Structure formats: C-alpha cells, structure tokens
Amino acid sequence: MTATPLPLAGLRILAVEQYGAGPFGSLHLADLGAEVIKIEDPSVGGDVGRGIPPFARDADSLFFQSLNRNKRSIALDLTNPAGREVFEELVRRSDAVFSNLRGDVPAKIRITYDDLKHLNPRVVCCSLSGFGMHGPRRDQPGYDYVLQGLAGWMTMTGDPEGPPTKSGLSLVDFSGGMAAALALLAGVHGARTTGTGMDCDVSLYDTAMSMLNYLAAWHLNAGYEPRRTPQSAHPSLVPFQNFRTADGWIVIACPKEKFWHRLLHVLGEPSWAGDPRFASFETRHEHAADLVPLIEKELSRHGTDTWVRLLEAEGVPCARVNTVAEALTEEHTLARELIVTAEHPEWGEVRQVLTAARAGTARATHTRAPRLGEDTDDVLAGLCGYDMTKRQELGSAGAFGAATAADADVAATATKE
C-alpha cells in the first residue's frame, strides 16, 4: 500500500535561517512535509543555534535539534561567487527562499524577489526580520526580549508589585515564525495561481504589535490602559485567574454566566448569585476585591486535585497549574501524541514536542536535525545534477567555505555518515 503523502510534499524551501524564530517557522513546514534545505554559512560554524547552551557539544545542541528536525543542511558561502552560483541553481529549482536576517540584509545579499525573479519568476522570497524591510528600525537587530519590552508586553506581565516581566516563553519569536510560515504559504499559493512570485515582509515587531489585538482596540477607541493584575487575573472577567488551594494553584475561568453559577454550586455557596455585588460580569469586576477573597477562602479547604475533579464534573473550565515536567506527562499530552522522537548518532533517542499544525495524515517518523553541511553532496548531485568534478571545482573555488583543494574534497562530500 502506498503511504499517503504529507500535505506539503513537493514544496521546496531554501532556508537562510538561524537561531529561533526562523527555524521555528520552517519547522512547521518541515513537519508537514516540505523539503526545507538549510543554507548555513560555514565561515561562522553554521546556524548559531548549534552552540546554544546548556546542552551543546560538537557543533550541535538540544536547542538546535528541537528546531531543525526533518530538515537538510548544506554548507554554502553566499558571499563567494562559486557559492552564489550554487545558490542561484537551487533557486531555479525551489518554491521559496526563507530568511530570518536583519531587515536590511536581504537586499544587501541579493535574496529579494527583484534579485531572484530572473532565475525563477515564481519564487517567493519571505523575510522574517526584527523590524521589517523598511522603517526607521530596519537595520536594527530584533530579539524576543527586546520586542516584548518595546511592544508593551512586559508592562502587562508579572505581579503588579514587581518589575515589568518577560513571558517565560519566547512568544514573539515563536509567533513570528508561525506568521512567516503562513505568509510563505500564502505567497506560494499566489505564485502557483498567477505564475508570479513576490516578497513577504514579516517582522517580529509587527507580530508583537498585532498580538496586542483587542487590548489595542480598547486603548485606541476608549483610552483603556492595560495593567498587570494580581494572580494573573483576566483584565475584565471575574472570576478568571489563578487561585491558591490547600496545596497548590488552580486556574478557574468563568467567561460565561453558566460557569459562574456552576462554580457557586461546587463551592456550596449558591446564595452569592443573589448578592447584587456579584450579579453580573460588570458588578463582579467592580467588586473583585470583595469576591476573590471569598472564593480563595472556600478553595483553601481542599487540595488542587480535589477541586479539579469537582469542577470538571460540573463542567467549569479549570486546570491545575502544572510544572513543565507535569505538562509533558499529562494524559492529554500523551493521547495527542505530542512527544516525538528522532534517532541521534551520539545522543540516542532525542525526544521533542511536535508542532501544533495538523493536516491530514501525520508524519510517521521524524529525522534528527542535520549536521552542518551534511546534505551538501546529496543536494548538489541529486538536485542540481553536479558531478564530482563539478563539486570539487566549486569546493576549490570556496563555495563551501573550503580554502584549499584538500578542504574542498571534504566539503564536497559534506561529512556524510
């Protein structure tokens, strides 16, 4: 029986990417079956993510593995004429060039649509940068921490009595990567429809600002000023926050009146529904300082697991506040098959979390992230049709970062295992 192809099979992407945001975006595409060919600069040791501590050795790391499974790697110096020759041949045979470089760099290294359309009129050139390809900050580097501060996120995160706080996850990087993946797919769809490719200009700054969404609308139209709330409380719905129990923490959410009444039933306090202070969303928000301590007093009578069991039985949205270790072993995590494995020659079985996008039949197996330049020989021979003599000539010319003929032989075989 022929296996069902993955939904993005047949999509080829050249990824001039490094670190987190770009690789996270292309990881979604690779998991869904796209052929993602990482173009890594050999002069700097390839993707900087290869050396990210604490779990790093021999130009590889668990950070790099988590973001680059199911991809291929070629070592290629784009500043070298011979390296550029190889790159242009690959562009002719690819659907997209995806990069996450500073906003002014794609034009400088000539990987925009205007630079490449003579090679492939249908190619999509997707840039994910810190601040975009135009604007006063275009030539500034952009990092998740910086963007969370600049876009106002930190003023809304953390305890009201503490300092502005970053999210525990790199949410701007991850969200920017997904936005770029979406833009790239939209561009490829358009190119296949019209026969003409395009530039996609995605930035982490735009991503962070766009995610202000309804809070921005509240401010722009009604002057609302978002503020940090105690115990991660919802800015307008009460009760909707973390609560302390006898032995830990629980999240309880009542975004509908029916959940409020069910909560009162579980707490054994149905009379609160008749209290005018708590009769509606508006009055509960106004009198949150009165209501929250009452709820906390009741919750202190039992531990978190007991309350979760009672609340779930009544259909009240709730969850225990897990540690990362607990989240990774949650029954639902396992049922959704969110932990995947890839075999690594040194580390054995590397376990990772699957990307969230699902379409059609899931990938049956996953391959580890590649070594630097591991697929150079296969790509050049199989995709470009270069014979060994041609590959050695390119290597001698420095296409793969090799300065000598001897080094060129090593580069041509690309450290294949």
Steps between C-alpha positions, in 0.01 A plus 500: 500500500634844406540735796291816490732792419532775756300813409803716415687234306641655184563840659871588501629782720851641521537618859766762572413478866649482845427504871130482600230690315582396145574135577180476708297623202661264249474214751121512458543473123751216530277305739222531242718359224675795337861447393688760704863544397694702757772710341764541769801729491805280561720799591308549826431136579150499353182578691591672828241275666748213476692646791219613730559373858443326731479176300746556217804319364677434171312766299166363613257567783161394627385855420602446137349152489164625628470759222651322199374143478385376159725753321813471283817707524748623242811702576507793257680835498259742334765773487720281279429507122512121480270476802266748335500286186381200699238708682358633173476150359305397807269803464410382150380174650324627815168653594620743764799666663436551870732712713511640851763769477510867597253699290762666281697181428282322239555788257872515585558132426258506204233253607191716440249424224645766270841341545382147419201527267718468188596154626151390598202732440288294741738508795368642830754690711384506860694716744446473874698775672495687825345820365415440136656600171408867532454749781737687734605184686554290188874454557470416870520144630182379666480243780207361692596670829540835326169472317304400812620821661454726199148377417371552853468135594716523811281770654214250497692197630594412855382605843375859539751556781793362301697626199383476138543135408576293190288198418663173596496395134642671190151584381599773254754272333261208483203707385716680244618166363142380457398831338788465255405139420143615429621787281730267308219252432272784390773624268557156347126456447487836326803418288353170391176675410647795310843375396664795674685490829540777755668629813352426842610757758430360849649646816513411866399858578186473288426166661532635853290806423229300320463274803391799711177455301194567720706681765619738230142548381390578855775759534465656155124538528433542871831602656537173692836458675600133539654421838650202677249313711548297820511122456484530121140614513310570178481876438121509491341163589460392864565230612759409237847455655737291708378407848693346786367172637601307810804355323565696180339708227203463269377703204124556499328676209142625491463676163129416494231550762421128502854424616466751784187329627660156469800621698270622778336157506838327541606745769172447683418871489200542265384801701782709354304513176242719676758745632467818291879541508539175310190498280668572163833519322506875558427488873737207563777696331416808705503300825781256420683601818201371698435186297846353449580460873168322551581251226853450630367426849282221364777360279736479796291216641629241248799427279525576131424148374177487699380832364592405143298181533197680643510790254554282194202287605285814483654623173680801646813592298799438726847351515772432751806721451750244379874507498658444157578143604136442595375655175723269296356193672136614501262230384374728222856576383560131454160435341565772241839339425675831552833345597695382195841337473790510259810281507830680554838328446644637825202580723290201410127564503433874509148579623332823394160671493310488171392818324131588535391524135328182387366417157413159365701196596775572749866439425586146604868559579724798569866553411746675727631844418790475252868554560646813342518436125394139537283505188721714277610211280152350461342836419762600247507161331133408523335839462748705297642209302861592575750217452799451729732701277261797510459472875875493551541804279244688705669390819839616377345837419374533858130439442480288814737709706802281421815698434709220351454218256539252785231676697287507188500122483371487857237765425389321185420185694337716770588275794247237400458217746 
